[in-house]
Structure formats: structure tokens, C-alpha cells
Amino acid sequence: MEFNTSIPIYLQVMDLIKKQLILGILTPGEQLPSTRSLAITYNVNPNTAARIYKELELEGICFTKRGLGTFVTDSTETISKLKGPMAQRVIDHFIAEMTELGYNFEDMLTIIKEKGRE
């Protein structure tokens, strides 16, 4: 996986995990891979993998059962609340990139409407 150098890697992996939750790839109560497996999967340092789970736990997205592992929250409400902020980041990125290319807001809306008709 290629990471964006302008965003910390742990945040990018956290977003990938959140997206998997939103898409139903990961389900409430499901056990997450071990820290070591996560580090191998995303080719990150094991300390980074541990930080990812720690941050997700602070956000209420997962919890750790001592000796058993880390699990996705059982709260479907918590998972559904992830969608809005993630969509906002996508929109913010889109607007920033399009503005950098010289498009104004009206042009962006026109392009989106045209794409929606395809």
C-alpha cells in the first residue's frame, strides 16, 4: 500500500479500518487482527500498529479484552457516525484539489452533475 506523505501513516490506516467498518467488511464485535498482523498487512512498524489500535480505542471504535485481543465495538450507532466525518474529508480533499486546478465552485457542481448522469 502507498501512503500519502503529507498525512501521518497511523491516521491513514485508521481511516482504512473505519472505511472497512462503514462498508461492512468489518462487523460489530468482530476480532481485529493482532498488532503484529496489522503491522505486516500495512507494512508499518509494530509501534505504529499499536498506536492505531490505541487511537481507535480512544474513539470508541474498538476495545481490548486482555489476553484475547482487540475487537470492533458492538455499537452500530458509533459505526454509523463514522460516515459523516469521512465523507466530509473526501469532499474537503476534492474541493481543495479542484480549486488548485483552477475550478470554481459552480464548475465543480457542473462536473459532479454530469458525472452523476453517466
C-alpha positions in Angstrom: 0.0 0.0 0.0 1.2 3.5 -0.8 0.8 6.2 1.8 0.3 9.9 1.4 3.5 11.5 2.7 1.6 14.6 3.9 -0.7 12.6 6.3 0.7 10.5 9.2 0.6 6.8 8.4 -1.3 5.8 11.5 -4.2 8.2 10.5 -4.3 6.7 7.0 -4.5 3.2 8.4 -7.1 4.3 10.9 -9.2 5.7 8.0 -8.9 2.4 6.1 -10.2 0.5 9.1 -13.0 2.9 9.6 -13.9 2.6 5.9 -14.0 -1.2 6.3 -16.4 -0.7 9.2 -18.6 1.6 7.1 -18.7 -0.9 4.2 -19.5 -3.8 6.4 -16.2 -5.6 5.7 -15.6 -5.5 9.5 -18.6 -6.1 11.6 -19.6 -5.1 15.2 -17.9 -7.4 17.7 -15.5 -8.9 15.2 -12.0 -9.5 16.4 -9.4 -7.4 14.7 -6.0 -8.7 13.6 -3.2 -8.8 16.1 -1.0 -5.8 16.3 1.7 -7.8 14.6 -0.6 -8.9 11.8 -1.8 -5.3 11.3 1.9 -4.2 11.1 2.6 -6.8 8.5 -0.5 -6.2 6.5 0.1 -2.4 6.1 3.9 -2.7 6.2 4.1 -0.4 9.3 6.2 -0.5 12.4 4.6 -2.6 15.2 4.6 0.5 17.4 2.6 2.3 14.8 0.1 -0.6 14.7 -0.2 -0.4 18.5 -0.9 3.3 18.2 -3.6 2.7 15.6 -5.5 0.4 18.0 -4.9 2.8 20.9 -6.3 5.7 19.0 -9.3 3.7 17.7 -10.0 2.6 21.2 -9.9 6.2 22.4 -12.5 7.0 19.7 -14.7 4.1 20.9 -14.3 2.2 17.7 -12.7 -0.8 19.3 -11.9 -2.3 22.7 -9.3 -4.7 24.0 -10.0 -7.8 26.1 -6.8 -8.6 27.9 -5.4 -11.8 26.7 -8.0 -12.2 23.9 -7.3 -9.3 21.5 -8.9 -6.2 20.1 -12.5 -6.2 18.9 -14.7 -3.9 16.9 -17.2 -2.0 19.1 -20.7 -3.6 19.3 -22.3 -0.2 18.9 -23.7 0.1 15.4 -24.5 3.8 16.3 -20.8 4.5 16.8 -20.0 2.9 13.4 -22.8 4.7 11.6 -21.4 8.0 12.9 -18.1 7.4 11.1 -19.7 8.0 7.7 -20.3 11.8 8.0 -16.8 12.8 9.0 -15.2 10.5 6.4 -17.5 12.0 3.7 -16.5 15.5 4.8 -12.8 14.7 4.4 -13.4 13.3 0.9 -15.3 16.5 0.0 -12.7 18.8 1.5 -10.0 17.0 -0.4 -12.0 17.2 -3.7 -12.7 20.9 -3.3 -9.0 21.6 -2.4 -7.7 19.7 -5.4 -10.3 21.2 -7.8 -9.6 24.7 -6.6 -5.9 24.1 -7.1 -6.7 23.1 -10.7 -8.5 26.4 -11.2 -12.1 25.3 -10.9 -14.6 27.4 -9.1 -17.5 26.0 -7.0 -20.0 26.3 -9.9 -17.7 24.4 -12.2 -17.3 21.7 -9.6 -21.1 21.3 -9.3 -21.5 21.1 -13.1 -18.8 18.4 -13.3 -20.5 16.4 -10.4 -23.9 16.7 -12.0 -22.5 15.5 -15.4 -20.8 12.6 -13.7 -23.9 11.7 -11.9 -25.8 11.3 -15.2 -23.3 8.9 -16.6 
